[in-house]
Amino acid sequence: MNMKAVNSMNYEEFIDLFGNAVEKCPLIAAAIWSKRPFTTVVDLETSIFEFIDSLPQTGKEGILRCHPDLAGRELQSGTLTADSQQEQGQAGLTSLSQEEQEKLQHQNSRYKLKFGFPFVICARLNNKSKILQELTARIQNQPQQELHNGIEEVKKICHLRLQNIHW
Amino acid sequence: MNMKAVNSMNYEEFIDLFGNAVEKCPLIAAAIWSKRPFTTVVDLETSIFEFIDSLPQTGKEGILRCHPDLAGRELQSGTLTADSQQEQGQAGLTSLSQEEQEKLQHQNSRYKLKFGFPFVICARLNNKSKILQELTARIQNQPQQELHNGIEEVKKICHLRLQNIHW
């Protein structure tokens, strides 16, 4: 894959490839197809980030709400996206002890109740103990700070998903 | 289903129910959950429409690009969403003659090439001959007019999907 190939894609091919760069938000890839041609992957990534930043607060909250819980119902039922399955697996979240599992779910529930969106963290840049530590710390934050933190993590996840494509 | 039940839903339940009110854009339902409580279905619908209207032009184009072609590849391969399958079936698009099929695909391709998004029309309010007639007429429009027309059709589809829920 190179940028020349990307720039010559019709929007269907583009969405097939980048539609999950932001979890379950094909709308975002579909939107930034309008911004082609892209000079580099960074240029494409910047278009995604600018689109996210252009959304009203409800839209940013909506992006977070499209993310699965870590070690949550989608992982249990096997309905995670392929990207999330791989990321949660790498962080050790698919092999938790029962105690770790219960602790994570308990803290996740508290987090969602407080903020109205799930705890989002770039699993690939963390491991299960770091994730639980961050969750316990971030739950203390104010809502605006956590919205900001969550969106920053969405961007890190997006960056690594784009890097993960064989360029 | 009544508004009291809707207003007491957590965001996961809400997205499960309304996530496809706008085709393949769960982000929109996820965003407007922030606007609850809703007094009526119309109030909920208004929140969806206001969110759509708040998007930059690329976002509106993105919404259109998340829609399948009428009688297109997703219908052929059985990968339409349940909503779209039902809507295209009711309009007679699942039982086209080969000639009708070819004509529709040809005009659809021309439309997409001209505008960079698919022809979107509320299939439930039309039938196959009306749809082909509209496609042939609308392909003559200017891009800004067609973006506007497409988004108006998205809102009609959304309205009928909300009405289709057993309230």
Contacts between the chains, C-beta under 8 A, distances in Angstrom:
chain1	res1	chain2	res2	distance
A	10	B	112	7.5
A	11	B	65	4.9
A	11	B	112	8.0
A	11	B	116	6.6
A	11	B	117	7.1
A	12	B	73	8.0
A	15	B	65	6.6
A	15	B	66	7.6
A	24	B	26	5.8
A	24	B	27	7.6
A	25	B	26	7.8
A	25	B	27	5.0
A	26	B	24	5.8
A	26	B	25	7.9
A	26	B	66	5.7
A	27	B	24	7.5
A	27	B	25	4.9
A	27	B	27	5.5
A	27	B	28	7.8
A	27	B	59	7.1
A	27	B	62	4.7
A	27	B	63	6.3
A	27	B	66	5.8
A	28	B	27	7.8
A	28	B	62	6.9
A	29	B	62	7.8
A	30	B	61	7.4
A	30	B	62	3.7
A	30	B	63	7.5
A	30	B	65	3.9
A	30	B	66	5.4
A	31	B	55	7.9
A	31	B	56	7.8
A	31	B	58	4.3
A	31	B	59	4.9
A	31	B	61	6.4
A	31	B	62	3.1
A	31	B	65	7.9
A	32	B	58	6.5
A	32	B	62	7.7
A	33	B	61	7.9
A	33	B	62	7.6
A	33	B	65	6.7
A	33	B	116	7.5
A	34	B	57	7.6
A	34	B	58	4.4
A	34	B	61	5.4
A	34	B	62	7.7
A	34	B	116	7.2
A	35	B	58	6.9
A	51	B	56	7.7
A	51	B	58	6.7
A	51	B	59	7.2
A	54	B	56	5.6
A	54	B	59	7.8
A	55	B	31	7.9
A	55	B	55	7.8
A	55	B	59	8.0
A	56	B	31	7.8
A	56	B	51	7.7
A	56	B	54	5.6
A	57	B	34	7.6
A	58	B	31	4.3
A	58	B	32	6.5
A	58	B	34	4.4
A	58	B	35	6.9
A	58	B	51	6.7
A	59	B	27	7.1
A	59	B	31	4.9
A	59	B	51	7.2
A	59	B	54	7.8
A	59	B	55	8.0
A	61	B	30	7.4
A	61	B	31	6.4
A	61	B	33	7.9
A	61	B	34	5.4
A	62	B	27	4.7
A	62	B	28	6.9
A	62	B	29	7.7
A	62	B	30	3.7
A	62	B	31	3.1
A	62	B	32	7.6
A	62	B	33	7.6
A	62	B	34	7.7
A	63	B	27	6.3
A	63	B	30	7.5
A	65	B	11	4.8
A	65	B	15	6.6
A	65	B	30	3.8
A	65	B	31	7.9
A	65	B	33	6.7
A	66	B	15	7.6
A	66	B	26	5.7
A	66	B	27	5.8
A	66	B	30	5.4
A	73	B	12	8.0
A	112	B	10	7.5
A	112	B	11	8.0
A	116	B	11	6.6
A	116	B	33	7.6
A	116	B	34	7.2
A	117	B	11	7.1
